Amino acid sequence: MFYLSPLLAAMFGAVLGAALERWAAKLSGGRPAVGSRCLVCAVVVACWAAALAASSSSLGGLVLPTVLLCILVPAALTDLQTRRIPNVLTGGGLAVVLLVTALLEPRFANERLIFACAAFTFFLAAALLRPGGIGLGDVKLVAVIGAALGAASVAAIGAALVGGALAGVAIAARHGWGQARTATLPLAPFLAAGSLAVLLLSG
């Protein structure tokens, strides 16, 4: 049985969270500078890492979620700032996720590849049917989530879509339905939140 102290995991998570925020700032074209966003990322990732360590009993149960975290956090931050998700996070992230799965959890490789293809196909169709509604970066990101979570990606993506819909309702309640219909919301933060929540709940 594999065990990692939640305290050590929290310390590692704090450093990782700050590093991921710095990376996201570089990907967004800004100048990294320590600030409130960096602190928030450090605290959030530290808490998530501690909870994951407390609930996980295998090395694979820690490595793959950490890899996915390293993709989702900068993807969410860059999407919030620039409304785009760099290919290094989606294409490179997919390659790393598939490699880690093949090395540590090969019995899930086929299932996760199927869900990656299914998620990509479904979102690509939605993007083509409604141009401007879903970006190609989001399409590629859901493929990464499918490859990392397999069947659990359905719950993660479903939660993200519900969260996005609720955010749209909140915008409508505050500014009116006309503005809500034309508003564009970054989907990556919702995908990150849904995926990381599912990882904790299934750990």
Secondary structure, DSSP 8 states (H G I E B T S, - for coil): -----HHHHHHHHHHHHHHHHHHHHHHTT------HHHHHHHHHHHHHHHHHHHH--SSHHHHHHHHHHHHHHHHHHHHHHHS---HHHHHHHHHHHHHHHHHH-GGGHHHHHHHHHHHHHHHHHHHHHSTTTS-HHHHHHHHHHHHHHTTHHHHHHHHHHHHHHHHHHHHHHHH-HHHHHH----SHHHHHHHHHHHHHHH-
